[in-house]
Amino acid sequence: MALPLNKGEVLRGRYKVRERIGQGGTGSIYLAEDQRLEGRLCAVKEVEHDRTLPPKIFEEAREQFMREATVLARLDHPNLPKVSDFFSRENRDYLVMDYVPGEDLRTIMLDARRQKSFLREDIVLGWANQLANALTYLHRQDPPIIHRDIKPSNLKLTPSGLLKLVDFGLVKVLAPDEMTITVIQGQGTILYTPLEQYGSDGAHTDVRSDVYSLGATLYHLLTNEAPADARKRFLTPESLLPPREINSAISKRAQRGIRWAMSLHPDERPRSIEDFRLFLLGQKEIITSPLPQLHQNMQPINLQDALEQPTEKALMWVTGIMLFVSFLATLGN
């Protein structure tokens, strides 16, 4: 792999690198200043192609990157960062996207775990609703766009409570009757990757692959425990613990939905992200605004904590008044 870009380096005469903010097996993500639009920060995704590829395959991979970057640049959805530019330099390609401030969901989950608590189900399902809207939008493009790398670290929560799916590193545009070279060699993150995504070209992936990854992501967010990966589950099915065995506060419906989405065979999963979303949420009220309390204690609530809850306080006052009235009635007899 080539050396990373230097701080202060300017790409395409426009994007001045501030710092590297992410790194993967195929390149890095940089925070950069757009020198044409004063004050605008952007994220520059670097894609470095395998130098050992034969020249013909290398050119096909680069051409596919350009086709798919053109498709991404046309997308417009509130839960997706806007792709504003793309270009190549030597053996590397670059996507320029909006910079998304805030923390990613992996960081938020780890913070809850350090505090010996779980993220609240209602808030996690609110995030799932936002993500499902973005994925449904991608899947309904013509041709459909499959993300293939959904995971907590690729989901950022902005200060306003808006969730953004920030990395298009393994995106695949499904072209009917066309075998394509995978733009970025890779299979996604193993914990969230379905069996059909293993292989060099991901030829058997479809929208149900993103359903699996979303289910695995929700499993991790609600339990603080990484799910057993698909290959391990294929050999040892019982290796995936039911979520409620780890966090008893998870609803039975959420558990059934997550396990359905994480079915090993695609035909046994929800047919679409929208089917999965409807099963999980139904007519439930969705929380999309930022809340000061994102998680709940793992430990059973004690008496003092119980009395601090609004409903329990009201019941305590009603009980006290009834006892007082009963005492007065006894005195009158």
Helices and strands as residue ranges (DSSP letters): E 10-11, E 15-24, E 27-34, E 41-48, H 55-73, E 83-89, E 92-98, E 103-104, H 105-114, E 117-119, H 121-139, E 145-146, G 152-154, E 155-157, E 163-165, E 172-173, G 190-192, G 195-197, H 207-223, H 230-235, G 237-239, H 243-246, H 252-261, G 266-268, H 273-281, E 295-297, H 303-308, H 310-332
